[in-house]
């Protein structure tokens, strides 16, 4: 029986683990991607206190901090979550089943996929979701990033270190990176921004050879290139939470209050999976801290029944 | 004319400065205590990412990070804040007057004073509010901490490094430090916890010589000692904010929403001065980040009139 099971081993889960273990909760952290999606980012320069480091380094710092205190870590996937008739939860992984007094959902987002012909066939054959992971494969080649967010801009900037030419293709009028990255894009001659344009097909048999566009660029509705990096946002991983009655908004994000509580007693949520307007590493980390404290209060203020049966 | 003037140079103000300067706001930070009240704490081991450092070191890291970006810093006291007829603000220090499109109130708390006879006369003559600052003066002496919070416990633990004996005097049934500090207190033979007891007078002429108690301890209603450290919580510094119509709760804390907005357009608030339930360095820092982003949106989405007259 754990006091708190944290689903998700990203920076949010780590900070919640550190705080809840300090508060002497019996805590377990389960995640399939150690460090979470920030480990796919090469440049983090906005986590207050660290001028500049990689996402992997930031996650490692936070994990090391959590390991100062006793917490159980499992690298694995949560396959099921259900509520008991009494006020406890079962968290099921492929390795074991956890009985928990409270649960923190810190499952983050998964990348939204580009749903065009050719995408499925050419995934990992030129289609990628991570410039940090796959950028070096496109050295001296031509690549494109799809998207207009700050993340998309950062992917393009990173790719420009390898590729000879990088297209940044965005469906709307104007890309919207942070000003600091907008300047970097403007000063990088390898990057060409193409706006008001959608990719309609990814071409190639064994490898990506080009893309089709819905608006001609330099007189042609195809672009020859070797790699397509997709950065069109994420889908909140709120499925498990919904299963136990947690409310989500229209985007599928878990609705929380300022203390990271959901509408279900004993279920907390934090990080990229919640309905926070401005989602950053630092804001997710702080939400994890609020969740740890509220779990501590919840566990100490309630009576728990140990013989637990599934409530269906 | 600044886009954002941040009142308060603690960790909250620094993180807001870093983020807002990254977002290319013209930002000024004004504070009288560089680094804020956390600089009075010797042991910070719960800011996610840093296993253990002093409050001063944490503040210096955050300030150094802010200085990576252009921001104007003034060490000074804000003496007045007022709203213009148009949608802008004047922030007045003893050195200059700032015209601001938006304002972040990150003024924190000041220590609550122990209102008993002898307190005023003996302040800095044995009565202190900072064990880190004054602890070494009580080497091989007897001292007391008044209060029952985690902060009070940490003051007592720090004093035990210097004093031969430390009383921790608390009016309620049970002190309520974090579990990790409760253990340390229990394992420190120099510390004696006295509960259900109030100090009614601080005795001494030139220096503290003892305190009177409202309940006898070991048969006596006085305790002989050399130093009294007061740690009975803080008073939110919300006076300036109230002056421009910002709503506060019964405790005097500024009421904010999840994006650090107050009820007054263009006025944001974050950190120890707001109505967050669980106030930590990390939660204040994240609130500062939310405030920076909302100020960025506010400044970019509104028209501002430059000729500004006081609205009284």
Interface residues (C-beta under 8 A of the other chain):
Chain A: X11 X14 X15 X18 X19 X22 X23 X24 X45 X46 X47 X48 X49 X50 X51 X58 X61 X62 X64 X65 X68 X178 X179 X180 X258 X259 X276 X277 X278 X280 X282 X283 X285 X286 X287 X288 X289 X290 X293 X294
Chain B: X11 X14 X15 X18 X19 X22 X23 X24 X45 X46 X47 X48 X49 X50 X51 X58 X61 X62 X64 X65 X68 X178 X179 X180 X258 X259 X276 X277 X278 X280 X282 X283 X285 X286 X287 X288 X289 X290 X293 X294
